[in-house]
């Protein structure tokens, strides 16, 4: 497996040389990392405490990014094998072993990002795994649970009731907050009312896919030769991350597959083939109910670079109309460069007698999930909903994917009442989720007994640093909030985790409908999430 630590990349930000705070000078006692993080967080926490739970609580500065992390530093080392559960060794090293807060940047290259207008060095490095591992188990004394009762006037209710009353959040909005360590609900407002979730649907898709296939599952594309006919079939394995780019950056490479195929063919004295492609792993319509859209390519079991017509790796862009044919034509060009000529490709189906000549496989599902969540990748989401259907014996189309996702969540004991899954990405406005289900999904991903689901948490965008949150929270809880965004016309949602002032890991879900100003609604949601970091549960 090539550079799997970097596979979520785009790349981990080079945080090591960016910030060298005075943390390194703090004398370490039993846990040096805890001492450093605690000292760094002190001034910000002091200012916030003096200000009280209401006064400017949402302006939780980026300097407070270490708040609550000190309680979790010991958990990072004790959490077990990271790479086996989607938690990258590089994150652990940066968060704990080095003399700075460290951080993972799933969506950036060395100095810039296709998902961010900010340079990789600004703002400061994001606190990494420590924040998501708080409450997930580990060393004694590192996990706190919320009290049985919250004060009526100073706790979450008083703060969130006020913030959620903002007219920018539209005529309908719901919310829920739970303590991840215990699963106990700390706040609820219409939490059992199902609303359009937009892209927060991807959290459900991620949990279902990991539950059905496991974090180590890989998606394989193969080239198979039919006996006697010299028909070479490129068989799609439903890998939405397959790439034809020269630098595959750890993803499955169509070039590598072509080179290996050509080598085997030439060894047999074959230099000319009839080329075809097989997309039968998936069924049904390829075009999403929203129609042709730059946010999603036609959904097929075979595509390269998500059918993008430029060099982008995320975000909306014009797509090719037939991703499978496009990928096969590129495959043919790579074969030709290696001395194998082929016919113009057409659709087919590999028989059971076809001999597999070469294969390439995706990184582990855990890595694919993280990329999907960080970049809000619709193509990956729709492919994984279908893969969940395949894994559970359901027809792999839009309806079957939704049916399979719901069934997996129900099997996990999650509250699916009122939930409707029309797709895996959340682009369908007929999707319905409750705030209660979204927080339950996040809490389930933090269950110490279900480490296979942990990539759902590690893949969430980091406020102010990565993916769809890279340009948000610049004056708020940068590095402390990790959340999945959701946006459709009139719909704004946010669901994720936050470490509060008392060091507790909280899961939250905020859903709104009938909003009229998306920017104002987004800001209001960010304020509410930031308040969770600033006020605590006292």
N, C-alpha and C positions, 0 to 999 in steps of 0.2 A: 504494500500500500504506500503510495507516494505522498509524502508531506501531509499526512492526514491531520497533523496538528493545525496546519494552515488551511485545511480544506473548507472550513466554513467561510473564510475569506470572503468576501475577499480577504484580507489578512488581519492578523492580530496587530493592533497599533504598536508602534515602537515606543512604548511608554517609558522604558527604562531610562532613557537619557533626557526625558522631557522635564521631569520634576524631581528634584532632589531636596525635599523639604527637610526641616530640622528634625524630622522624625528619627533619622538615623542617629542623632546625637542623644536621644533619650535612653537613659540607662534601662537595660532590660532586667527584669527580675526572672520569675519562673517562665514567663512567656514574653519574649522580646517584642514580637509583633503586636501583642495586645497593648503593651506599654506605648509603643509608637503611635498606634491608632488612637488610643485613648487621649494621649497628649494633643494630637492634631485636632481632635473633635472638640476639646474642652472649650475654647473661646466661643465657638459658634453655639454650642449647647447652652453656655452661660447666658449669652445674649438672648437666645430664644426663651429660656426659662424666665428671665426677667420680664420679657415682653408679655408673657402670659399666653394662654391658648388662643386668644382671639386676635390681638393686635399684630397685624402683619404676619400672621402665622404661615401664610402660603409662600411668603418670600424666604424660603429656606435656602440659603445660599449654597453655591457649589462647594464652598469650603467646608460645608457640613457633610460632605459626601462620606466621611468616615464614621458618622454617627451610627452607633449600633454595631459597627463592624468589629470593634474590639471584642465584643462578646462572642463573636463567631470565629475569630482567627484560629482558635484551637480546633474547631470543628473541621476546618478545611483539610488539615493533615489527617484527621481521623476518619474521614468520610469514605475511605476505601478506594478501590481502583477507579480512577476517573475516566480514562479512555473507554473502559468497558461499559460505562453508562452515559456516555456523551459528554462527560465533564472533562475538558481538555487539561492535560498535564501542564500545558503552557499557562493556563489560567492559574492553576495551583501555584506554580513557581512564581508568577508575578505577584499574586495576592499575598503570599506568605513568605517565601524564601528570600526575596529581594528586599532591599532597604527603601521601599517606597510602596505606595498603595497599589500600584500595578493596575492591570485591567485588560480585559479582552475587548477587541473591537472587531466584531464579526463582519462589519460592512465596509472596512476601509483598506486602502492600499497604504504604502509607506507614508506618503505625504498628502494624499487626497482621497476622496471617496466618491464613487458613483452614486451614493445614497446621501451625501452630505455636501453642503457648500463650505463647510469648515475644514481647515487643515487638520491633519491627524494629531497635531500637537496642541490643539486648542478646542475646548477647554482642557483642564488638567486630566490626567489619566483616570479612567473610571474605576471605582472599586469593583472588584470582579467577583469571584465565586463566594467570597466570605458572606456577602449580603444575602445570596440566595440559599446558602447552606445553613444560615441561622434557623433553628427550629427543625432541621432535617435529621437530627441525631448527632451523636458524637460525644465529646468530652463532657463530663458532668459539670453542671453549673453554667453551661453556655446557652441554655435554652430557657426562655421565659414564656410564661403563659399569661393571658389576660386575666384580670380579676373577675370574680363572679358577677359583680355589679359595677356599673359605671356611674360616676356622679352625674346628676341630672343636668347641671349647668355648665360643667367644665369638660366633659368627656367628648367622645366622638360625636354623639348625637347633637350636642349644641353647635359644634363647629360645622358638621356636615349639613345639618338642616338648613343653616344659614347660607352656606355656599351653594347647595343644590336648589335653593329658591331663586337663583339667578335667572332672570327672564331669558337669557341667552341659551338656556338649556331646553327651551321649547315647551310645548304644552304637556308633553309626557316624558317623564324620566324615572328611572328606577336605580337602586343602588344596594349593594351589600358589601360588608366587610367581615372577614373571618380571621381568626387566629390560626395560622397554618400549623402550629405545634399541636393544637388540640382539635381543630376543625370547628370550634365554637363560633357561632355568629355573634359579632360585636355590634353590628349595625345593619338595619334593613329598612328600606323604603320601597314598597312595591316589589320586593325581591322575588316574588313568585309570579309576577306578571311578565309574560313573554313579549319581547319587542324585537324589532329587526336588529340583529347583532352586527351586521356588516362584517368586516374582516376579523373580528374577535371569534368568529366561527372557526378560524384556523386552530384555535386552542383545542376545540373539541376534535377536529380532524387529527391533530397531533396525538392526543391521548388515545384515540381509537386506533390509529395506525400502529403506535408503539405497543399497545395492548394486544393487537392481533398478530403482529409480526416480530416484535422484539427489537431492541435497539441495535443489535448486531446484524440484522437482516440487510442483504445487499440486493440491488436490482441489476440484473444481468442482461446485456445485449449480446447476441451471438450471430456468427456467420455459419450457415449450414449448407452442405453440398448434397444435392439429391443424387443418388446413385444412377449411373448410366446416362443421365441427361445433361450433366454439367450445368444444371441450374443452381446458381448460388443464391441463397435466400438470406437476406439481412432480417433477422428476427427481433422485433422490438420487445424489450422486457419491461416497458413502462417506466424507464429511467428518465425523469424530466431534467436531470442534470448532465446528461450525455453531451459532450462538447466536441466540436470540430476544430476548435482553435489550436494554434500551434503550441501554446502553453496551456496545458489542461489544468494546471494548478491543483492537482490531486483528484479531479473528477474523472469519470470514465471517458476515455479518448477514442473518438471514431478513427483517428489517424493510427493509433496503436492497433486497433482492431483490424484495420485494412492491411497494415504492415504484416501482422501475424498471419492473416488469411493468405496474403500473397506469397509469403514464404512457404506455407504448407502446400499451396497449389503448385508452385514452381518445383517443389521437391517431388511432386507426382507427375511432372511434365505437362501440367495444364497451364496454359497461358491465355486462354479465351473462355469466357463463361457467359451464360445467359443470367442476367442479374434481375432479382425481384425482391420485394420486401413484404414482410408479414406483420400486420398490426392487430391480429385477431385476439390478442390478450384482452383488449378492451372492446366493449360492445357499444351499440347505440350511437346517437348523434354526437358528432364531434364539436358542433357549435353550441356554445352556452346559450341558455334562454335569453340572455341580454343581447344576443347577436354578435356580429363581428365587432371586436373591441380591442384597442391597443393594450388593455390590461391582461389579456389572456389569448394565447394561441389556440387553434383548434385542438381539442383534447384527443390525443392519439398515443398508442403504445410505443411509437417510434418518432423521435424528433431530436434535433441537434440544436443546442443553444436556444431552446424554447422557441424556435422558429423566428428569432429576432433578425431584423434586416440591418442592424448596425452592430457595433461592438459593445453595446450595453449588456449588463448582467442582471439588472433589476429595473423596475419601473415600467411605465407604459411606453410602447414603441410599436410601430407598424410590424405586423407578423406576416410570414408567408402563408399562402392560402392552403397549402398541402405540406405540412411539416415532414411527413414520412417520405414523400417523394423527394423533397428537398434534401433531407438527410442522406437518402440513398444516392442521389446524384453526387453529393460531396464524397461519399464512400467510393463511388465509381472513379472519381478523379484521383483519390488517394491510391486506389488499386492500379490505375493507369501509370501513376508515377513510379510504382513498384513493378511495372512490367506485365500487368494483367489487363487485357482489354475486355470490355463487357458490352452487352447490349443496352439500349435505353431501358431503364428500370420500370417495372409495373407491379401492381399488387398481386400477391399470391399467398399461399399458406404452406409452410413447411410440413412435410409428411413425417410420420413417425420413423420412417426409414432414413430420413436425412441425417447425414453425419456432421456433427458440430466440428468445425475446423478451428475456431478461435472464439474467445469470449473476452469481454471487459465488464467490470462490475463497478457500481457506484461505491462511494464511501459508505460506512455503516449508516443505517437509517437514522441513528441519533444525530449524525452530522447533517443529513438532508433535512431533518426536522428543524434543526437550529437555523439553517439557511432560510427555510420557509418562513419561520416566525420573525427573524430579524429583519428580513427584507419585505415581509408581507407578500411572498411570492405566490401568486394565484395559480401559476402553472404547476408548481410543486403540489399545492393544496389539492387541486383537482386530480392529479395523478395519484396522490396518496389515498384519496377517498376511494378511487377505483381499485387501488392495490389492496385496500382493506376489504373491499367486496370480493376480490379474487381470493384472498386468504381465508375468507369465511364462507366461500361457496355461493356467493350472491352474484347475479348478473352485474357485470362491471360497466354500468352506464351511470348517468347522472342520478336517476332514481335509486338504482342499486347501491351506489356509493353512499347516498344519504341514509338508506335503510341499514346498511352495514355499520355506519358510524353510530347511529342511534342504538343499534343492538349491542355494540361493544360497550357503550357508556352504560346502558342498562345492566349489562352483565357485571360491571364494576360497582353496581349499587348506587350510581349517581342519580340525582333527581331530574329525570328527563320529562316529567309531566309538562306539557305545553310546548316542548321543543319540536321544531320542524326543521329538517335538513333537506333542502332542495339541491344543494351542491356542497362542495368541500371548502370553497374559498370565501363564501359570504357575499359574493357579487349578486346573488339572487335576493331580491327584496322580499321574497316570500319566506325566507329563512326566519325562524323564531327561536330565541334563547332567553332564559331568565338570568337575572343577576345571581340568583341562588345557584344555578347550574354552573355558571362561569367560575364563581369562587370555589365551588365544590371541585371543579376540574383542577384548579390551581392547587388546592389543598391536597387533592389526591396525588398530584405530581410531586408533592413534598412528603408524601407518606414514606417513612423510613423502610417500610416493608415492600415498597414498590420502586426500587431504584431504577428500573427500566423506564420509568416515566420522567426521570429527572431532566432530560433534554427539553421538556416543555418549559421549565423554569430557566435553564441556562440559555435558551434560544431567544428569550424575550428581549426586545430592544432595550438598551440602557439609556435612560434619560440624559439628553445632552451629548451623547457620544455615538450611538450606533443606530443603523437602520432607520426606521421610520420615526424614531425619537431624536435623531441626531441634531436637529435644529430646534427642538423644543426644550423647555426647562432651562434656558440659558440664564434666567434669574430665579430659578426655582430649585427643586430637589435633584439637581444634576448628579447622576451616579447612584442615587439612592432609590429612585423609582425605576422599576423594570416592568414594561407593560406593552401589551399588544393594542394597537390602535385600530379603529374602524371608522370608515367614512363613506357615506353615500349621500346623495342629495337629500337634505332634511334629516339625516341620521349621523350622529357622532357618538362613538363608544370608546371606552378605554377599560382594559382589564389587565391586572398584573399583580406585582408584589411590591412591598415597600418595607423598609426597616424603620420602625418608629423611634421616637426619642428614648423610649425605655428598652430598646434593643429587641423588640419583638418583631418577628416576620409576619406581616399581615398580607392577606390576599384581598383584593378589592375588584369590584366590577361596577362600572357606571355606564348606563345606557340611556340615550335620549332619542326622541322622535319628534318630528315636526319642528326642527330648528330652522331658522331663516338666515342666520349668519354663521357659516361654518367656522370662520376664524374666531368669532366671539365664543361660540360653543366649545371649541377646542381649548381656548384659554380658560374657560370656566371649569372644564374637566381637569385641566392641569392644576389649577388652583386647589381643587378638591383633593387630588392625589397628593399634592405637596403638603396639604394640611395634615394628612395622615403621618407624614414624616415629622412634622413640626409639633404636633400636639400630644402624641402618645395616647395611652389608654388610662391615664390617671384620673 
